[in-house]
Amino acid sequence: MVTPQQDPTADPVDIAVYGATGFVGALTARHLAEHAPAGVRIALAGRSADKLAATRAALPERARDWPLIVADSTDRAATDRLARSARVVLTTVGPYAKYGRHLVESCARAGTHYADLTGEVLFVRDAIDRCHGIAESTGARIVHSCGYDSIPSDLGVWLAHTAAAADDAGGLTEVRTVATMRGGVSGGTVDSLRGQIDTIRADRSARRLAGDPHTLSPDRTAEPVPAQPSDAGPPARLDDGVWTAPFVMASYNTRIVRRSNALLGHAYGRGLRYGELQGCGRGPAGAAAAVAVTGGLGLLVGAFALPPVRPLLDRVLPAPGSGPSERTRANGWFRMDVRASTGSGRRYRARVSGPGDPGYAATAVMLGESGLALALGGSALPDRAGSLTPATAMGDVLVDRLRAAGHTYEVDTV
């Protein structure tokens, strides 16, 4: 076992899973134990040696000799040692604005690739400002949002772009992603939402950043002015009869996709309009579901902004580090239907889907395969470093790994 007094940097492992004793961290460790190629060296990391040992004991036999790294996210010296101990660090420890600032900077300075599950736009903006230049100089790929936030959205648009580029069909002009799923809301996501709402209420500049659709752009002055309007409107019916409602993750996922476009020199299209909606079905039942989702989302956000209601929400919403039963996780699924138009009038439809509760089982697969892509991708990975997105950091390498892991990534002309 590695303790804070021991320096693990003499022989770094390929991947360290930080937060391995938490719910999604343990699921990610299990995915790696079951699917990582032979010879990949993996460590479990967290604050408690005893809990790490218990997590390791519950994993398949091949994990029995995985080293344990004890590190507290609030201790900069400890996160520095963790970053030096691995070629890739995967972290599930959130809220990231509270627990992730030291680790992301430690990885940037050490030249260690990093992937997380954040959906916190203010944390990512801060990490970009502090770490992008450092990571570019050290060769580190800092990759945020490597779970259901925001891999399906980011890679779905990437697929539509690559297909249009191969056909010389012109840039993407209008893209809408319609999300459908079965599964629960992650306790970590709820905690992050709660913290971000508190920050926005208390800080006018944070509120302005959170409200800008292009707040993650590397150059805000190069983006459209005025900013692109939000999709968070009333229920609507698409051309194919599907009723839609605002998608709870759209405000964040859309910013990741726009950052990918900007990092690629606006290769998707400088005038790209991108939005996300939740599909609720067809006919009267779909319309009723769309109204219910829209109203429920508004009530949830409004309730978080009322401190007297917080104790009630804490009773009914999942707590950080908790999650659904194995049966519930197995019965979940997700699908992202990406509908893209191009400057030439040609249209494309990308489909991204996978089995398992999206916030838990599917996310563990996405994060685990992101770690393997960063550790094993080598020269096949895009030649860039810095504060990146899944599409710009891993691109087709990650698409291929997720396909092999049982997820669907396909694109066709319409």
N, C-alpha and C positions, 0 to 999 in steps of 0.2 A: 504494500500500500504506500502511496505517496502522501506525505503529510506536508503542511506548510513549511516545515523546517528542512525538508529534503528538496533538492533541486532536480526536477524530472527532465531537464532539457538535454541531458547527455545523449539520449536516444529518443527523440520525439515520436509519438504514435502518429498514425495517419489521421485518425478522427478522435476527438474528445467530445462526448455528449455532456454538456453542462446543464444541470437541472434533471439529471437522470432519475432522481428519486420522486419527481413530480409525475403527474398522470401522463401527460403527453411525452415527457422525457423518457419514461419507462417504456411506453409504446414504441418510441423511436429506437431505443436500445434493443428492444426485442426484434424489430424489423431488421436492424443491422445484424443481429446475431443469427437470424434465419436466412438472410439474403446477401450479405456482403461476401464477395469472392474470398476464397481461401488466401491467406497471407496478408489480408488487410488488418492492420493493428489498431485496436479500438480501446479507448479508456472511458470510464464513467467518472463524472466530476460533479461535485456539489458541496454543500456546507458540512454535512454530517458523515463521518466515516462509517458509523454504524448503519445508517440508512442506506448508504451506498453499497455496503456489503450485503445487506438484505436484498436490495434490488438485483445485485449480481447473482445471488443465490437462486433467484426465481427465474433467471434466464436459461436458455438452452445450454447444454454442456460446453459448447465451444467458448462460452463467455466466462468460464470459471477462472481463467488466468488473466482476464482483463485487468489492467492496473486501475487503481482508484486514486483520484486526485481531489484532495480537499481544498476548497477555495471559497472564500466569502466574497460576494460581488461588490461589497462596499469597501473592500481592502484592495487598494490599487496594486500593492506589491504582490498580492495573491493572484490578481487577474493577470499581471505581467508574467508570473510563473506559469499560469495556466496557458496563456497564449504561446509561450516558448515551448510548451510540452507537446504541442501537436501541430501538424501541418494544416489541419482544418478544425475549427471549433464550431459545434452546433449548440445553440443555446435556446432553451425553452423557458428561461427565467424572466418572467414579467411581473408587473408592468415594466416595460423596458426603460421608460423615462425615470423610473425609480431605481431599478436594479441593473440596468444595462450600459450605463454611460462609461464606466471604467473599462468593461470588457471589450467593447467595440474599439475603443482607442488603443487598448493594449494589443489587440490583434493587428490593427493598422500599423502600429509602430514595429511589431515583431515580424511583419511580412507574412502573417498567418491568415489564411482564408477563413471567413466568418459567415455563418448563415443563422438567421433567427426567424421568428414567427410573428414579428410585430405587425400590428395594424394601427400604430400610433404615428400619425403624420407629424406631430410636433417633435417626437423623438427622432424620426428619420431626418427631418430638416436639420435638427441640431447635429446629428451624426455626420451628415453631409458637410456642414460648415466646419466641423472640427477635424474630420478624419479623411475626407476625400483626397486632399493633396498629399497627406502623409501616406495613405495607402497606395496612391499612384507611384510614389517614390520608392516604396518597399516592395511593390509587386503584389500586395494583398488584394484579394477580391472581397469586398465587404458587401454581402448580399442580404438585403432585408426581405422579409415577407415571403419566406419559402414554405408556406403552408397553403391552406385554402385561401387565406389572404397571402399572396395574390397570384400564385402560380397558374391556376387555370385561366384567369383573365389575361395575364401577361403573355403566356405562351399561346393562348388562343389567337390573340391579335398578331403575334409573331408569325403564326402559321398562315394567317390570311395575307400578311404582308409578303412573306417569302413566295407564296403561290402567285400573287399578283406580279411581283417582280420577275419571277421566272417566265411569266406570260407576256411581259412588257405591257401590262395593262394600265400602267399609270399608278400614281399614288393613291392611298386610301383617302376617301373624303368623308364618308359617314359610316361609323361602325357602332352597332348596338349589340350588347351581350345580354341574353336572357337566361337567367339562372333559375334552375329548379333543383330541389334537393329534398332528402329526408334525413333529419338528424337534429340534434340539440345544439344549443349555443354553448360554446366553451366558457368555463368559469374565468379563465384568463382573459378572454375577450371582453367579458362583462366588466372585469376589474379595470382593464385598460380604458374602456369607454367611460367608466365612472371617473377615473383620474383625469382623463382629458377634458371632460365636461367641467370639472372643478377648475382646471387651469384656464380654460377659455373664459369662464365666468369671472375669474379674478384678474385677468390680464388682457387688456385691449389689443396689444400687439399679437398675442397668441391667437386671439379670436380672428384677427385679420388674416393671419397665416393659415389657420384652419379653414377659413372660408374661401381661399383662393384655389381654384381648380388646378393651377399650375404652380402650386407652392413648392413642389419638389423639383422643379426645372433647374438645370444647371445655369440657365441664363434667363431670368424672368423677362428681361427686356426684349428677348427674341420671340416671346409667345404672344398670342392674340390679345389685343386690348379693344374692347372690354373682354374680361374673362368669359370663357364658355359657360353658358347657363347650366344649371343642375338638372338632373333627371328626376329629382325628388318632388314630382308633381302628383296630381290626383290619378286614380286608376284610369287606364286607357286600354284600348283594344288594338292589337297589331293587325296587319293586313291578312294574316292567316287565321284570324279569329281568336288568338290567345289573349286573354286579359292579363294585364301586368300591373304591378304595384312598385313603389320604390324598393330597391334592394338595400338591405341594411349595410352591406359592405361596399356599396358603390362609391361612396364619397372617398374612400381610401383606395380601392382598387383602380379607379380611374386615374388617380394621381400617379400610381406606379406605371401604368401603361403610358401616360404622357411623358413621364421621365424616361422610359425606354426610348420613345420616339425622339426626344431631345438629345439623349446621349448618342443616338445613332445619326445625329445630324439631320433630324426630321426626315429620315428615310421613309417612314410610313406615309408622310405627307404633311407639309407645313400647315395646311388648312384642315387637318384631321379634326373631326368632331366625334368624340367618343363618350358613350354613356352605358350604364348598366341598369337593368330592370329585373324584377322577380316575376317569373311566369306563374300564373295562378290557375290555368286551365281555360276551357272554352265554355260558352253558353252561360246560362244564369248562375250555375254553381261557380264558374270561374269568376264572374263579375262579383258575386258575393264574397268570394275569398279575397279578391283584390281590395275590396272595401275594408274587409276585416284586417288585412295585413297593413294597409295604409294607416288605418286608425290605431292599430296596436303599436306600430312603430312610433307614431307621434306621441302616444301616451307614454311609452317607455322613455323616450328622450326627455319629455317634459317632466316625468316623475323623477328622473335622475337629477334634474335641476332644482328640485324641491327638497332641501335637507330633511324636513320632518318626515318625508315618505321613505327615506333611505332604509331605516330599520326593517320596514315591511318588505322592500325589494330584496334585502339581504336574506330574508327568510325563504323567499320563493325562487330566487335565481341561483344557479350553480356557483359554488365557491371556487376560488383559484386552487388548482391542484386536484380538483375532483373531476369526476366524469361518469358517463353512463356505464351500464353493465356490458359485458362482452357480447351478449345477445343483441342488445340495442345497437351497439357499434357495428356489428356484423350486418344488421338489417338496414343500415343507412346507405345512402348513395348520393351522388351529385351529378349534375349535367350543366354545362355551359354551352349555349348555342350562340355562336358569334356570327353576326350578319354584317357583311362588309360590302360597301360600294366603292368603286374606283373612279378616277378622273375620266377614264375612257368609257364609262357606263357599264363595264363588266362587273359582275357581282360574285362574291364568294361566301361560302358558309363553312365555318370551322366548328367542329364538335369536340368538346373536351368532357370526358366523363370518367367516373370510377366508382368502385364499390366501397362501402364502409361509410360510417358517419363522417361527414366532411370535416368537422372541427376536431376530430380525434383520430379515428382509424386512417382515413385518407390523408390527413395532414401528417401523421407519423411517416407514412410512405413517402410523401413529397419531401419532407425534411431529410429523411434518411437517404433518399436517392440524390438529393442535392449535395449532401456530404460526400457521397461516393463519386458524384460527377466532379466535384472540386478536387477530390483527392486523387482520382484516377484518370481524369480527362486529358491531362497533359497538353500537348500541342493541338489537340482537337478542339480545345476550348477557345472562345474568342480571345484575340490578343489585346486584352485591356485589363486595367486594374483600377482601383478606387472604389467609391461608394456606388454600387451598381444595382441592377435589378435582375431577377431570374433570367429574363430573356437576353439581356446584354452581357451577363456574366457567363451563362452556360448554354443558352440557345439550343441547338439541335442535340447537343450531348445530353442535356437533361430530358428533352423530348424522347429520345431513344431509350433512355434508362426507365422513364416512367411507362412507356409502352411495354417494355419487357417486364415491368412490375405489375402489369394487368390493367393499366389505365388506357383510355382511348384518346388519341390525338390524331384527328384526320381533317382534311379540308378538301372541298369540291367547288367547282364552278356551279353557279345557279343558272 
